[in-house]
Amino acid sequence: MNDDDDPAATLDALIDLVDATRRAYAAGALVDLTGLDVEVEQICRALTDAPREHRPVYVAKLEALVASFDGLAADMRAAQR
């Protein structure tokens, strides 16, 4: 995890990274997702110990991260057609 081990900041950084990757891909750049799976796994593990009162914020951010990944995947599938 990064961002001084602040899960919310880490999730925001991951969302920004996936969104930037999506923009780069749309512009025709080759993108490298190496290591992103490890980052996501680390934050998911860290969130298992999150205080209950913070969980709604983390759930919303995880949903946003999934939406970002879904958008990138859709763009990649569309490019394969």
PyMOL Python script that loads the backbone (N, CA, C, O; Angstrom):
from pymol import cmd

cmd.read_pdbstr("""\
ATOM      1  N   MET A   1       0.852  -1.168   0.000  1.00  0.00           N
ATOM      2  CA  MET A   1       0.000   0.000   0.000  1.00  0.00           C
ATOM      3  C   MET A   1       0.896   1.229   0.000  1.00  0.00           C
ATOM      4  O   MET A   1       2.066   1.154   0.375  1.00  0.00           O
ATOM      5  N   ASN A   2       0.347   2.354  -0.419  1.00  0.00           N
ATOM      6  CA  ASN A   2       1.141   3.572  -0.443  1.00  0.00           C
ATOM      7  C   ASN A   2       0.365   4.695   0.224  1.00  0.00           C
ATOM      8  O   ASN A   2      -0.543   4.438   1.014  1.00  0.00           O
ATOM      9  N   ASP A   3       0.714   5.934  -0.087  1.00  0.00           N
ATOM     10  CA  ASP A   3       0.048   7.101   0.488  1.00  0.00           C
ATOM     11  C   ASP A   3       0.010   7.029   2.013  1.00  0.00           C
ATOM     12  O   ASP A   3      -1.029   7.239   2.640  1.00  0.00           O
ATOM     13  N   ASP A   4       1.177   6.725   2.593  1.00  0.00           N
ATOM     14  CA  ASP A   4       1.325   6.669   4.048  1.00  0.00           C
ATOM     15  C   ASP A   4       0.316   5.728   4.699  1.00  0.00           C
ATOM     16  O   ASP A   4      -0.148   5.973   5.813  1.00  0.00           O
ATOM     17  N   ASP A   5      -0.017   4.651   3.993  1.00  0.00           N
ATOM     18  CA  ASP A   5      -0.928   3.628   4.498  1.00  0.00           C
ATOM     19  C   ASP A   5      -2.328   4.146   4.816  1.00  0.00           C
ATOM     20  O   ASP A   5      -3.012   3.585   5.672  1.00  0.00           O
ATOM     21  N   ASP A   6      -2.757   5.196   4.146  1.00  0.00           N
ATOM     22  CA  ASP A   6      -4.126   5.688   4.259  1.00  0.00           C
ATOM     23  C   ASP A   6      -4.952   4.981   3.191  1.00  0.00           C
ATOM     24  O   ASP A   6      -4.798   5.275   2.005  1.00  0.00           O
ATOM     25  N   PRO A   7      -5.828   4.052   3.584  1.00  0.00           N
ATOM     26  CA  PRO A   7      -6.570   3.287   2.584  1.00  0.00           C
ATOM     27  C   PRO A   7      -7.383   4.153   1.624  1.00  0.00           C
ATOM     28  O   PRO A   7      -7.445   3.852   0.432  1.00  0.00           O
ATOM     29  N   ALA A   8      -7.999   5.207   2.113  1.00  0.00           N
ATOM     30  CA  ALA A   8      -8.795   6.070   1.234  1.00  0.00           C
ATOM     31  C   ALA A   8      -7.909   6.726   0.183  1.00  0.00           C
ATOM     32  O   ALA A   8      -8.273   6.788  -0.991  1.00  0.00           O
ATOM     33  N   ALA A   9      -6.757   7.211   0.599  1.00  0.00           N
ATOM     34  CA  ALA A   9      -5.830   7.843  -0.347  1.00  0.00           C
ATOM     35  C   ALA A   9      -5.278   6.816  -1.331  1.00  0.00           C
ATOM     36  O   ALA A   9      -5.103   7.115  -2.512  1.00  0.00           O
ATOM     37  N   THR A  10      -5.009   5.621  -0.852  1.00  0.00           N
ATOM     38  CA  THR A  10      -4.521   4.562  -1.736  1.00  0.00           C
ATOM     39  C   THR A  10      -5.575   4.207  -2.777  1.00  0.00           C
ATOM     40  O   THR A  10      -5.256   4.043  -3.955  1.00  0.00           O
ATOM     41  N   LEU A  11      -6.815   4.089  -2.354  1.00  0.00           N
ATOM     42  CA  LEU A  11      -7.892   3.795  -3.300  1.00  0.00           C
ATOM     43  C   LEU A  11      -8.044   4.919  -4.320  1.00  0.00           C
ATOM     44  O   LEU A  11      -8.219   4.660  -5.510  1.00  0.00           O
ATOM     45  N   ASP A  12      -7.977   6.164  -3.858  1.00  0.00           N
ATOM     46  CA  ASP A  12      -8.054   7.300  -4.784  1.00  0.00           C
ATOM     47  C   ASP A  12      -6.919   7.251  -5.802  1.00  0.00           C
ATOM     48  O   ASP A  12      -7.126   7.514  -6.987  1.00  0.00           O
ATOM     49  N   ALA A  13      -5.725   6.914  -5.335  1.00  0.00           N
ATOM     50  CA  ALA A  13      -4.570   6.832  -6.238  1.00  0.00           C
ATOM     51  C   ALA A  13      -4.755   5.713  -7.264  1.00  0.00           C
ATOM     52  O   ALA A  13      -4.398   5.878  -8.431  1.00  0.00           O
ATOM     53  N   LEU A  14      -5.302   4.593  -6.843  1.00  0.00           N
ATOM     54  CA  LEU A  14      -5.553   3.490  -7.774  1.00  0.00           C
ATOM     55  C   LEU A  14      -6.612   3.868  -8.807  1.00  0.00           C
ATOM     56  O   LEU A  14      -6.472   3.550  -9.988  1.00  0.00           O
ATOM     57  N   ILE A  15      -7.659   4.539  -8.367  1.00  0.00           N
ATOM     58  CA  ILE A  15      -8.693   5.003  -9.297  1.00  0.00           C
ATOM     59  C   ILE A  15      -8.081   5.956 -10.315  1.00  0.00           C
ATOM     60  O   ILE A  15      -8.333   5.838 -11.515  1.00  0.00           O
ATOM     61  N   ASP A  16      -7.276   6.900  -9.833  1.00  0.00           N
ATOM     62  CA  ASP A  16      -6.614   7.851 -10.736  1.00  0.00           C
ATOM     63  C   ASP A  16      -5.711   7.127 -11.730  1.00  0.00           C
ATOM     64  O   ASP A  16      -5.667   7.482 -12.908  1.00  0.00           O
ATOM     65  N   LEU A  17      -5.000   6.119 -11.259  1.00  0.00           N
ATOM     66  CA  LEU A  17      -4.097   5.364 -12.126  1.00  0.00           C
ATOM     67  C   LEU A  17      -4.867   4.623 -13.223  1.00  0.00           C
ATOM     68  O   LEU A  17      -4.477   4.655 -14.390  1.00  0.00           O
ATOM     69  N   VAL A  18      -5.947   3.964 -12.847  1.00  0.00           N
ATOM     70  CA  VAL A  18      -6.739   3.232 -13.842  1.00  0.00           C
ATOM     71  C   VAL A  18      -7.375   4.209 -14.827  1.00  0.00           C
ATOM     72  O   VAL A  18      -7.410   3.941 -16.028  1.00  0.00           O
ATOM     73  N   ASP A  19      -7.873   5.326 -14.335  1.00  0.00           N
ATOM     74  CA  ASP A  19      -8.463   6.330 -15.229  1.00  0.00           C
ATOM     75  C   ASP A  19      -7.422   6.904 -16.185  1.00  0.00           C
ATOM     76  O   ASP A  19      -7.711   7.107 -17.364  1.00  0.00           O
ATOM     77  N   ALA A  20      -6.217   7.167 -15.690  1.00  0.00           N
ATOM     78  CA  ALA A  20      -5.138   7.672 -16.550  1.00  0.00           C
ATOM     79  C   ALA A  20      -4.735   6.619 -17.579  1.00  0.00           C
ATOM     80  O   ALA A  20      -4.448   6.943 -18.732  1.00  0.00           O
ATOM     81  N   THR A  21      -4.717   5.371 -17.159  1.00  0.00           N
ATOM     82  CA  THR A  21      -4.404   4.275 -18.080  1.00  0.00           C
ATOM     83  C   THR A  21      -5.462   4.190 -19.173  1.00  0.00           C
ATOM     84  O   THR A  21      -5.146   3.970 -20.342  1.00  0.00           O
ATOM     85  N   ARG A  22      -6.700   4.365 -18.787  1.00  0.00           N
ATOM     86  CA  ARG A  22      -7.792   4.326 -19.772  1.00  0.00           C
ATOM     87  C   ARG A  22      -7.642   5.457 -20.795  1.00  0.00           C
ATOM     88  O   ARG A  22      -7.821   5.240 -21.993  1.00  0.00           O
ATOM     89  N   ARG A  23      -7.317   6.647 -20.326  1.00  0.00           N
ATOM     90  CA  ARG A  23      -7.120   7.777 -21.243  1.00  0.00           C
ATOM     91  C   ARG A  23      -5.940   7.520 -22.174  1.00  0.00           C
ATOM     92  O   ARG A  23      -6.019   7.798 -23.371  1.00  0.00           O
ATOM     93  N   ALA A  24      -4.858   6.995 -21.633  1.00  0.00           N
ATOM     94  CA  ALA A  24      -3.676   6.710 -22.452  1.00  0.00           C
ATOM     95  C   ALA A  24      -3.999   5.654 -23.502  1.00  0.00           C
ATOM     96  O   ALA A  24      -3.593   5.774 -24.658  1.00  0.00           O
ATOM     97  N   TYR A  25      -4.725   4.631 -23.100  1.00  0.00           N
ATOM     98  CA  TYR A  25      -5.107   3.572 -24.039  1.00  0.00           C
ATOM     99  C   TYR A  25      -5.990   4.142 -25.148  1.00  0.00           C
ATOM    100  O   TYR A  25      -5.812   3.813 -26.321  1.00  0.00           O
ATOM    101  N   ALA A  26      -6.930   4.986 -24.776  1.00  0.00           N
ATOM    102  CA  ALA A  26      -7.825   5.598 -25.765  1.00  0.00           C
ATOM    103  C   ALA A  26      -7.053   6.466 -26.752  1.00  0.00           C
ATOM    104  O   ALA A  26      -7.466   6.631 -27.899  1.00  0.00           O
ATOM    105  N   ALA A  27      -5.929   7.019 -26.299  1.00  0.00           N
ATOM    106  CA  ALA A  27      -5.098   7.857 -27.164  1.00  0.00           C
ATOM    107  C   ALA A  27      -4.146   7.029 -28.019  1.00  0.00           C
ATOM    108  O   ALA A  27      -3.376   7.579 -28.806  1.00  0.00           O
ATOM    109  N   GLY A  28      -4.200   5.709 -27.866  1.00  0.00           N
ATOM    110  CA  GLY A  28      -3.383   4.835 -28.697  1.00  0.00           C
ATOM    111  C   GLY A  28      -2.101   4.339 -28.067  1.00  0.00           C
ATOM    112  O   GLY A  28      -1.310   3.663 -28.724  1.00  0.00           O
ATOM    113  N   ALA A  29      -1.884   4.662 -26.811  1.00  0.00           N
ATOM    114  CA  ALA A  29      -0.665   4.222 -26.135  1.00  0.00           C
ATOM    115  C   ALA A  29      -0.772   2.755 -25.731  1.00  0.00           C
ATOM    116  O   ALA A  29      -1.858   2.249 -25.451  1.00  0.00           O
ATOM    117  N   LEU A  30       0.367   2.092 -25.706  1.00  0.00           N
ATOM    118  CA  LEU A  30       0.429   0.764 -25.109  1.00  0.00           C
ATOM    119  C   LEU A  30       0.443   0.964 -23.602  1.00  0.00           C
ATOM    120  O   LEU A  30       1.132   1.852 -23.100  1.00  0.00           O
ATOM    121  N   VAL A  31      -0.301   0.162 -22.889  1.00  0.00           N
ATOM    122  CA  VAL A  31      -0.363   0.323 -21.440  1.00  0.00           C
ATOM    123  C   VAL A  31       0.173  -0.926 -20.757  1.00  0.00           C
ATOM    124  O   VAL A  31       0.031  -2.040 -21.263  1.00  0.00           O
ATOM    125  N   ASP A  32       0.784  -0.725 -19.615  1.00  0.00           N
ATOM    126  CA  ASP A  32       1.373  -1.809 -18.839  1.00  0.00           C
ATOM    127  C   ASP A  32       0.679  -1.854 -17.484  1.00  0.00           C
ATOM    128  O   ASP A  32       0.797  -0.924 -16.687  1.00  0.00           O
ATOM    129  N   LEU A  33      -0.031  -2.922 -17.233  1.00  0.00           N
ATOM    130  CA  LEU A  33      -0.760  -3.075 -15.978  1.00  0.00           C
ATOM    131  C   LEU A  33      -0.002  -3.947 -14.979  1.00  0.00           C
ATOM    132  O   LEU A  33      -0.561  -4.369 -13.967  1.00  0.00           O
ATOM    133  N   THR A  34       1.259  -4.211 -15.264  1.00  0.00           N
ATOM    134  CA  THR A  34       2.077  -5.046 -14.393  1.00  0.00           C
ATOM    135  C   THR A  34       2.102  -4.471 -12.978  1.00  0.00           C
ATOM    136  O   THR A  34       2.374  -3.288 -12.775  1.00  0.00           O
ATOM    137  N   GLY A  35       1.817  -5.320 -12.024  1.00  0.00           N
ATOM    138  CA  GLY A  35       1.887  -4.930 -10.625  1.00  0.00           C
ATOM    139  C   GLY A  35       0.595  -4.362 -10.067  1.00  0.00           C
ATOM    140  O   GLY A  35       0.440  -4.244  -8.852  1.00  0.00           O
ATOM    141  N   LEU A  36      -0.321  -4.015 -10.937  1.00  0.00           N
ATOM    142  CA  LEU A  36      -1.580  -3.445 -10.463  1.00  0.00           C
ATOM    143  C   LEU A  36      -2.371  -4.461  -9.651  1.00  0.00           C
ATOM    144  O   LEU A  36      -3.051  -4.100  -8.689  1.00  0.00           O
ATOM    145  N   ASP A  37      -2.285  -5.724 -10.034  1.00  0.00           N
ATOM    146  CA  ASP A  37      -2.977  -6.769  -9.280  1.00  0.00           C
ATOM    147  C   ASP A  37      -2.458  -6.854  -7.849  1.00  0.00           C
ATOM    148  O   ASP A  37      -3.226  -7.088  -6.916  1.00  0.00           O
ATOM    149  N   VAL A  38      -1.162  -6.665  -7.684  1.00  0.00           N
ATOM    150  CA  VAL A  38      -0.562  -6.704  -6.345  1.00  0.00           C
ATOM    151  C   VAL A  38      -1.054  -5.525  -5.511  1.00  0.00           C
ATOM    152  O   VAL A  38      -1.379  -5.685  -4.334  1.00  0.00           O
ATOM    153  N   GLU A  39      -1.107  -4.343  -6.121  1.00  0.00           N
ATOM    154  CA  GLU A  39      -1.598  -3.149  -5.421  1.00  0.00           C
ATOM    155  C   GLU A  39      -3.040  -3.356  -4.940  1.00  0.00           C
ATOM    156  O   GLU A  39      -3.379  -3.031  -3.803  1.00  0.00           O
ATOM    157  N   VAL A  40      -3.872  -3.898  -5.819  1.00  0.00           N
ATOM    158  CA  VAL A  40      -5.276  -4.120  -5.467  1.00  0.00           C
ATOM    159  C   VAL A  40      -5.380  -5.170  -4.362  1.00  0.00           C
ATOM    160  O   VAL A  40      -6.164  -5.014  -3.426  1.00  0.00           O
ATOM    161  N   GLU A  41      -4.599  -6.224  -4.470  1.00  0.00           N
ATOM    162  CA  GLU A  41      -4.620  -7.253  -3.425  1.00  0.00           C
ATOM    163  C   GLU A  41      -4.198  -6.673  -2.076  1.00  0.00           C
ATOM    164  O   GLU A  41      -4.809  -6.979  -1.052  1.00  0.00           O
ATOM    165  N   GLN A  42      -3.165  -5.845  -2.069  1.00  0.00           N
ATOM    166  CA  GLN A  42      -2.689  -5.254  -0.816  1.00  0.00           C
ATOM    167  C   GLN A  42      -3.746  -4.370  -0.168  1.00  0.00           C
ATOM    168  O   GLN A  42      -3.954  -4.434   1.044  1.00  0.00           O
ATOM    169  N   ILE A  43      -4.410  -3.550  -0.965  1.00  0.00           N
ATOM    170  CA  ILE A  43      -5.421  -2.674  -0.366  1.00  0.00           C
ATOM    171  C   ILE A  43      -6.609  -3.491   0.123  1.00  0.00           C
ATOM    172  O   ILE A  43      -7.183  -3.177   1.166  1.00  0.00           O
ATOM    173  N   CYS A  44      -6.982  -4.521  -0.604  1.00  0.00           N
ATOM    174  CA  CYS A  44      -8.093  -5.364  -0.157  1.00  0.00           C
ATOM    175  C   CYS A  44      -7.760  -6.051   1.162  1.00  0.00           C
ATOM    176  O   CYS A  44      -8.609  -6.145   2.048  1.00  0.00           O
ATOM    177  N   ARG A  45      -6.547  -6.522   1.291  1.00  0.00           N
ATOM    178  CA  ARG A  45      -6.125  -7.147   2.558  1.00  0.00           C
ATOM    179  C   ARG A  45      -6.146  -6.127   3.695  1.00  0.00           C
ATOM    180  O   ARG A  45      -6.594  -6.429   4.801  1.00  0.00           O
ATOM    181  N   ALA A  46      -5.662  -4.929   3.417  1.00  0.00           N
ATOM    182  CA  ALA A  46      -5.632  -3.885   4.445  1.00  0.00           C
ATOM    183  C   ALA A  46      -7.045  -3.509   4.889  1.00  0.00           C
ATOM    184  O   ALA A  46      -7.272  -3.203   6.060  1.00  0.00           O
ATOM    185  N   LEU A  47      -7.977  -3.533   3.966  1.00  0.00           N
ATOM    186  CA  LEU A  47      -9.346  -3.130   4.298  1.00  0.00           C
ATOM    187  C   LEU A  47     -10.066  -4.144   5.169  1.00  0.00           C
ATOM    188  O   LEU A  47     -11.074  -3.811   5.791  1.00  0.00           O
ATOM    189  N   THR A  48      -9.576  -5.366   5.229  1.00  0.00           N
ATOM    190  CA  THR A  48     -10.238  -6.360   6.081  1.00  0.00           C
ATOM    191  C   THR A  48     -10.143  -5.977   7.554  1.00  0.00           C
ATOM    192  O   THR A  48     -10.958  -6.417   8.365  1.00  0.00           O
ATOM    193  N   ASP A  49      -9.156  -5.163   7.900  1.00  0.00           N
ATOM    194  CA  ASP A  49      -8.986  -4.715   9.282  1.00  0.00           C
ATOM    195  C   ASP A  49      -9.476  -3.289   9.498  1.00  0.00           C
ATOM    196  O   ASP A  49      -9.237  -2.706  10.556  1.00  0.00           O
ATOM    197  N   ALA A  50     -10.155  -2.726   8.514  1.00  0.00           N
ATOM    198  CA  ALA A  50     -10.606  -1.333   8.617  1.00  0.00           C
ATOM    199  C   ALA A  50     -11.663  -1.189   9.707  1.00  0.00           C
ATOM    200  O   ALA A  50     -12.501  -2.070   9.899  1.00  0.00           O
ATOM    201  N   PRO A  51     -11.609  -0.070  10.415  1.00  0.00           N
ATOM    202  CA  PRO A  51     -12.653   0.178  11.420  1.00  0.00           C
ATOM    203  C   PRO A  51     -14.036   0.215  10.759  1.00  0.00           C
ATOM    204  O   PRO A  51     -14.195   0.728   9.651  1.00  0.00           O
ATOM    205  N   ARG A  52     -15.000  -0.324  11.440  1.00  0.00           N
ATOM    206  CA  ARG A  52     -16.358  -0.415  10.912  1.00  0.00           C
ATOM    207  C   ARG A  52     -16.897   0.932  10.434  1.00  0.00           C
ATOM    208  O   ARG A  52     -17.571   0.999   9.406  1.00  0.00           O
ATOM    209  N   GLU A  53     -16.614   1.975  11.154  1.00  0.00           N
ATOM    210  CA  GLU A  53     -17.166   3.283  10.808  1.00  0.00           C
ATOM    211  C   GLU A  53     -16.586   3.851   9.508  1.00  0.00           C
ATOM    212  O   GLU A  53     -17.177   4.748   8.907  1.00  0.00           O
ATOM    213  N   HIS A  54     -15.439   3.338   9.077  1.00  0.00           N
ATOM    214  CA  HIS A  54     -14.822   3.806   7.828  1.00  0.00           C
ATOM    215  C   HIS A  54     -15.237   2.975   6.616  1.00  0.00           C
ATOM    216  O   HIS A  54     -15.010   3.380   5.476  1.00  0.00           O
ATOM    217  N   ARG A  55     -15.826   1.846   6.854  1.00  0.00           N
ATOM    218  CA  ARG A  55     -16.127   0.917   5.761  1.00  0.00           C
ATOM    219  C   ARG A  55     -17.030   1.485   4.670  1.00  0.00           C
ATOM    220  O   ARG A  55     -16.782   1.203   3.498  1.00  0.00           O
ATOM    221  N   PRO A  56     -18.064   2.270   4.984  1.00  0.00           N
ATOM    222  CA  PRO A  56     -18.888   2.810   3.892  1.00  0.00           C
ATOM    223  C   PRO A  56     -18.084   3.652   2.896  1.00  0.00           C
ATOM    224  O   PRO A  56     -18.343   3.608   1.693  1.00  0.00           O
ATOM    225  N   VAL A  57     -17.128   4.404   3.387  1.00  0.00           N
ATOM    226  CA  VAL A  57     -16.274   5.205   2.498  1.00  0.00           C
ATOM    227  C   VAL A  57     -15.448   4.283   1.614  1.00  0.00           C
ATOM    228  O   VAL A  57     -15.330   4.511   0.410  1.00  0.00           O
ATOM    229  N   TYR A  58     -14.878   3.248   2.208  1.00  0.00           N
ATOM    230  CA  TYR A  58     -14.042   2.326   1.444  1.00  0.00           C
ATOM    231  C   TYR A  58     -14.864   1.541   0.423  1.00  0.00           C
ATOM    232  O   TYR A  58     -14.399   1.285  -0.688  1.00  0.00           O
ATOM    233  N   VAL A  59     -16.072   1.165   0.795  1.00  0.00           N
ATOM    234  CA  VAL A  59     -16.937   0.446  -0.145  1.00  0.00           C
ATOM    235  C   VAL A  59     -17.228   1.320  -1.359  1.00  0.00           C
ATOM    236  O   VAL A  59     -17.163   0.847  -2.494  1.00  0.00           O
ATOM    237  N   ALA A  60     -17.546   2.580  -1.130  1.00  0.00           N
ATOM    238  CA  ALA A  60     -17.824   3.500  -2.242  1.00  0.00           C
ATOM    239  C   ALA A  60     -16.602   3.650  -3.140  1.00  0.00           C
ATOM    240  O   ALA A  60     -16.727   3.684  -4.364  1.00  0.00           O
ATOM    241  N   LYS A  61     -15.428   3.739  -2.535  1.00  0.00           N
ATOM    242  CA  LYS A  61     -14.199   3.882  -3.324  1.00  0.00           C
ATOM    243  C   LYS A  61     -13.878   2.593  -4.083  1.00  0.00           C
ATOM    244  O   LYS A  61     -13.416   2.642  -5.223  1.00  0.00           O
ATOM    245  N   LEU A  62     -14.121   1.450  -3.458  1.00  0.00           N
ATOM    246  CA  LEU A  62     -13.922   0.177  -4.160  1.00  0.00           C
ATOM    247  C   LEU A  62     -14.875   0.051  -5.343  1.00  0.00           C
ATOM    248  O   LEU A  62     -14.491  -0.437  -6.406  1.00  0.00           O
ATOM    249  N   GLU A  63     -16.108   0.487  -5.160  1.00  0.00           N
ATOM    250  CA  GLU A  63     -17.065   0.464  -6.272  1.00  0.00           C
ATOM    251  C   GLU A  63     -16.599   1.368  -7.413  1.00  0.00           C
ATOM    252  O   GLU A  63     -16.747   1.019  -8.584  1.00  0.00           O
ATOM    253  N   ALA A  64     -16.039   2.521  -7.072  1.00  0.00           N
ATOM    254  CA  ALA A  64     -15.510   3.427  -8.097  1.00  0.00           C
ATOM    255  C   ALA A  64     -14.315   2.797  -8.805  1.00  0.00           C
ATOM    256  O   ALA A  64     -14.157   2.955 -10.016  1.00  0.00           O
ATOM    257  N   LEU A  65     -13.478   2.087  -8.061  1.00  0.00           N
ATOM    258  CA  LEU A  65     -12.329   1.406  -8.664  1.00  0.00           C
ATOM    259  C   LEU A  65     -12.802   0.317  -9.627  1.00  0.00           C
ATOM    260  O   LEU A  65     -12.267   0.183 -10.727  1.00  0.00           O
ATOM    261  N   VAL A  66     -13.791  -0.450  -9.218  1.00  0.00           N
ATOM    262  CA  VAL A  66     -14.343  -1.489 -10.095  1.00  0.00           C
ATOM    263  C   VAL A  66     -14.917  -0.852 -11.359  1.00  0.00           C
ATOM    264  O   VAL A  66     -14.722  -1.375 -12.456  1.00  0.00           O
ATOM    265  N   ALA A  67     -15.615   0.258 -11.216  1.00  0.00           N
ATOM    266  CA  ALA A  67     -16.176   0.949 -12.384  1.00  0.00           C
ATOM    267  C   ALA A  67     -15.069   1.417 -13.322  1.00  0.00           C
ATOM    268  O   ALA A  67     -15.220   1.349 -14.542  1.00  0.00           O
ATOM    269  N   SER A  68     -13.961   1.889 -12.763  1.00  0.00           N
ATOM    270  CA  SER A  68     -12.828   2.313 -13.594  1.00  0.00           C
ATOM    271  C   SER A  68     -12.240   1.130 -14.355  1.00  0.00           C
ATOM    272  O   SER A  68     -11.953   1.231 -15.547  1.00  0.00           O
ATOM    273  N   PHE A  69     -12.062   0.011 -13.661  1.00  0.00           N
ATOM    274  CA  PHE A  69     -11.566  -1.201 -14.325  1.00  0.00           C
ATOM    275  C   PHE A  69     -12.548  -1.677 -15.398  1.00  0.00           C
ATOM    276  O   PHE A  69     -12.135  -2.079 -16.486  1.00  0.00           O
ATOM    277  N   ASP A  70     -13.837  -1.631 -15.093  1.00  0.00           N
ATOM    278  CA  ASP A  70     -14.844  -2.050 -16.072  1.00  0.00           C
ATOM    279  C   ASP A  70     -14.783  -1.182 -17.323  1.00  0.00           C
ATOM    280  O   ASP A  70     -14.907  -1.689 -18.437  1.00  0.00           O
ATOM    281  N   GLY A  71     -14.593   0.120 -17.145  1.00  0.00           N
ATOM    282  CA  GLY A  71     -14.480   1.016 -18.289  1.00  0.00           C
ATOM    283  C   GLY A  71     -13.264   0.706 -19.134  1.00  0.00           C
ATOM    284  O   GLY A  71     -13.340   0.690 -20.362  1.00  0.00           O
ATOM    285  N   LEU A  72     -12.139   0.459 -18.478  1.00  0.00           N
ATOM    286  CA  LEU A  72     -10.916   0.103 -19.200  1.00  0.00           C
ATOM    287  C   LEU A  72     -11.104  -1.215 -19.950  1.00  0.00           C
ATOM    288  O   LEU A  72     -10.707  -1.337 -21.109  1.00  0.00           O
ATOM    289  N   ALA A  73     -11.701  -2.184 -19.295  1.00  0.00           N
ATOM    290  CA  ALA A  73     -11.936  -3.482 -19.944  1.00  0.00           C
ATOM    291  C   ALA A  73     -12.855  -3.329 -21.151  1.00  0.00           C
ATOM    292  O   ALA A  73     -12.624  -3.950 -22.189  1.00  0.00           O
ATOM    293  N   ALA A  74     -13.885  -2.516 -21.025  1.00  0.00           N
ATOM    294  CA  ALA A  74     -14.804  -2.293 -22.147  1.00  0.00           C
ATOM    295  C   ALA A  74     -14.080  -1.635 -23.313  1.00  0.00           C
ATOM    296  O   ALA A  74     -14.295  -2.003 -24.468  1.00  0.00           O
ATOM    297  N   ASP A  75     -13.227  -0.668 -23.015  1.00  0.00           N
ATOM    298  CA  ASP A  75     -12.448  -0.010 -24.070  1.00  0.00           C
ATOM    299  C   ASP A  75     -11.537  -1.010 -24.778  1.00  0.00           C
ATOM    300  O   ASP A  75     -11.404  -0.984 -26.001  1.00  0.00           O
ATOM    301  N   MET A  76     -10.917  -1.881 -24.005  1.00  0.00           N
ATOM    302  CA  MET A  76     -10.010  -2.868 -24.593  1.00  0.00           C
ATOM    303  C   MET A  76     -10.773  -3.886 -25.436  1.00  0.00           C
ATOM    304  O   MET A  76     -10.314  -4.280 -26.508  1.00  0.00           O
ATOM    305  N   ARG A  77     -11.938  -4.309 -24.949  1.00  0.00           N
ATOM    306  CA  ARG A  77     -12.760  -5.236 -25.739  1.00  0.00           C
ATOM    307  C   ARG A  77     -13.209  -4.582 -27.041  1.00  0.00           C
ATOM    308  O   ARG A  77     -13.183  -5.213 -28.097  1.00  0.00           O
ATOM    309  N   ALA A  78     -13.616  -3.331 -26.968  1.00  0.00           N
ATOM    310  CA  ALA A  78     -14.077  -2.616 -28.165  1.00  0.00           C
ATOM    311  C   ALA A  78     -12.959  -2.488 -29.191  1.00  0.00           C
ATOM    312  O   ALA A  78     -13.207  -2.548 -30.395  1.00  0.00           O
ATOM    313  N   ALA A  79     -11.744  -2.313 -28.720  1.00  0.00           N
ATOM    314  CA  ALA A  79     -10.603  -2.175 -29.630  1.00  0.00           C
ATOM    315  C   ALA A  79     -10.267  -3.494 -30.316  1.00  0.00           C
ATOM    316  O   ALA A  79      -9.641  -3.497 -31.377  1.00  0.00           O
ATOM    317  N   GLN A  80     -10.672  -4.606 -29.727  1.00  0.00           N
ATOM    318  CA  GLN A  80     -10.393  -5.925 -30.299  1.00  0.00           C
ATOM    319  C   GLN A  80     -11.342  -6.272 -31.437  1.00  0.00           C
ATOM    320  O   GLN A  80     -11.086  -7.210 -32.191  1.00  0.00           O
ATOM    321  N   ARG A  81     -12.420  -5.536 -31.567  1.00  0.00           N
ATOM    322  CA  ARG A  81     -13.426  -5.838 -32.602  1.00  0.00           C
ATOM    323  C   ARG A  81     -13.000  -5.355 -33.944  1.00  0.00           C
ATOM    324  O   ARG A  81     -13.728  -5.527 -34.922  1.00  0.00           O
TER     325      ARG A  81
END
""", "prot")
cmd.dss("prot")
cmd.show_as("cartoon", "prot")
cmd.util.cbc("prot")
cmd.orient("prot")
